[in-house]
Every structure is written in C-alpha cells, then in structure tokens.
Amino acid sequence: LPRPVGAHYRWGMGTPVGSNAEGVGDDAVRRATGRDRDEWFALLDRSGAVAWAHQPIAEWLVAEQRVDPWWAQSLTVAYEQARGIRRPGQRQDGTFEASVSRTVELGTEAALRALAAIVTLQLDVDPLALNLTAKHPTARFPLEGGEFVLASASPLDDGRSSIGLTWGRMPDDSRLAEVKARMREWLQAVG
C-alpha cells in the first residue's frame, strides 16, 4: 500500500504540526477551568505531575481540581508538550497522528461518500470499514506498518457537515507536516 512520498520534515524544520496550546486560547482555558495554562502548569509542577503518566495527570485534574474531562485531557496534553514529555502530534502510546478538517455544503452521508472516494483514489486502497449509518459516519483505510487513515463526517446545525481526516500510528514525527498538507488537498477536493 502506498505511503506519502516527497520531502520529509524533521521537528523544527518545514511546517511542523502545532502544539495543543495553539488550538485553544488562554482566554478559553480560563473561562472553562478558572485558570490559564501557566497557572495550571505551575500547580501541576508543584504537585509533581512532571513524573506522572498521562492518565494520572488527567484523573488528578478531574478528581482533585474538578476540571471537566475534555478540558482535563486538553490541559494534560498541553502540559506534557510544554514540559517536553510529549511532542506535538504524539499520542499517548508514542506514535504520531495528524488531523485536518473543513466544512462542506453536503449532508454527512454524501460528505463521507465523497471524501472516502477521494481517499480511495489517492491511496489506491478501499476502506476496511465504512460506517454510513452512524450519527458521525466514518471510513477507515488500513496502511502498511499499522498506519491508518480515518475519514469522518459530522453534521452541523445548518445542514452542512464538518469533514475530517486523521492519519494515525506513524512511528515518528518526520512526515507530520507532509501528511497534513496532503490530507488538506484531499479535503479541498470534496464539493
């Protein structure tokens, strides 16, 4: 099965994947959690969290600090990235993942069908699973070495859909920027 070809990127070169903190501003963090990231990071440092695994940090934020579970995960990833425990795009298991999304003027089933057709053409592989009946339909494409591409579509209130692609289980971060650029092209091809 084909893998991306072309220039390879190393961390700090090319267009790296952004950190968790780049996606959500400090004002939003403060409104949702009562503190900004720096305050949370200082509290986590005082608690010894730099030596903890991912799950205990998130659980501590939820149980001890009463942070909403979604925000606890976001803060945990941001903390791990800020302290050099996890790199941008890195999953808890050590593999890397890149994701992109956009809004289209299609219903969810039509959007996923269109996106799956483009991914099938680009990768020259049929989806292993295509779930069109779920509220958030998905199509999963297996790649060599255990990597995968997941296509998804989610309904929006105005009849449009948010479509997304995730390329997962990459062994390192050398292709993150390249993969994101490639997947953005695929999204742009969906009506």
Protein Blocks (a to p, Z undefined) as FASTA:
>chain_A
ZZdedjdddehiajadddfklmpcfklmmmmnopafklmmmmmmmnopmmpcfklmmmmm
mmmnopafklmmmmmmmmmmmnopacghiafkopacddddddddbdfklmmmmmmmmmmm
mnopacfbdcfkbmbdcdddddehhiacdddddddfkopacdddddehiabfklmmmmmm
mmmmmmmmpZZ
